Amino acid sequence: MDLSVVYFITNLSQRGVNRVNNSLYSIRNQKDIDFTPNIIVVDVSNDKSFAEVDKYCRKYKAVHIYSKLKNPVWSKCVSLNFGIKFVNSEYVMCADIDNIYDNNFFEIVNKRKAKNKMLLCKVFMSKRKHVPIFDRFETQDFEMIKHQSKLFNRDIADGACQLATLSWFKKMKGYNEAIKMWGGMDNEIHRLAELSGLTIDWIDNTTSILHQFHKDCKHPSSSPTSLYKRYGVKVRKVNFDIVNRQKKSKIINPKRNQRDWGKLDISLINDYRG
């Protein structure tokens, strides 16, 4: 399978950069697969997390794309779209850096992928407040944490992952860049997939994703939560108005991402794939 996994991250100093290690580790320690997913980390930050994120990208042979954060109202959609346009694999999975994948996850993805599908997976929300660094992660460890977690059981994508062909993502011009910061882009892309004729395949009946716990941060310059409180009333309203209109619509918005989609001011790209 020819697959790229695209992540967006921003200012992880207070949430814990360890989560980058854990998510990438779980990709690199899968069982029963004969392919190596490309990992693309699009890092839009202005805190002190760069060096540690870069260390983990090097360790797990990922691509670290860094854009210095200048605007407090950043865009997860633009960042993911840059990653989508950067890769050249047959399939793309956009995912959350808090994800830890069961060790059969990519085996299942390989079995159930198809050009006429979008694969989605519900997520178990970990209640563990301490996020350790994994350098060994066995099946029993995953099952123990999963047992202590709560399934986020909604019939929406909820940020765990969305997998489809690269050609489909490019045809649709990626995620809706009218959605700012985060919140709703996974719902919107799910609906877009349905409107474009893709079959939605939820794979959590045969594999699992754990979402690593993170607490609210306090520093206004680096905290997504604090920024959302400052700008969130307008941002949230705009985001979910877009999502709700798309849910009700029977056609794809022809004005969606018309020009220059996936455009990001890049400071550097460190490609550690070898």
Sequence and secondary structure as in RCSB ss.txt:
>XXXX:A:sequence
MDLSVVYFITNLSQRGVNRVNNSLYSIRNQKDIDFTPNIIVVDVSNDKSFAEVDKYCRKYKAVHIYSKLKNPVWS
KCVSLNFGIKFVNSEYVMCADIDNIYDNNFFEIVNKRKAKNKMLLCKVFMSKRKHVPIFDRFETQDFEMIKHQSK
LFNRDIADGACQLATLSWFKKMKGYNEAIKMWGGMDNEIHRLAELSGLTIDWIDNTTSILHQFHKDCKHPSSSPT
SLYKRYGVKVRKVNFDIVNRQKKSKIINPKRNQRDWGKLDISLINDYRG
>XXXX:A:secstr
  EEEEEEE   TTT THHHHHHHHHHHT SS     EEEEEEEE SS HHHHHHHHHHTT EEEEEE   SS B
HHHHHHHHHHH   SEEEEEETTEEE TTHHHHHHHH  TTEEEE  EEE   S     S   HHHHHHHHHTSE
EE  SS TTSEEEEEHHHHHHHTSS TTS BSSSHHHHHHHHHHHTT EEEE TTT  EEE        TTT HH
HHHHHHHHHHHHHHHHHHHHHHH SS  TTTT SSTT    SEEEE   
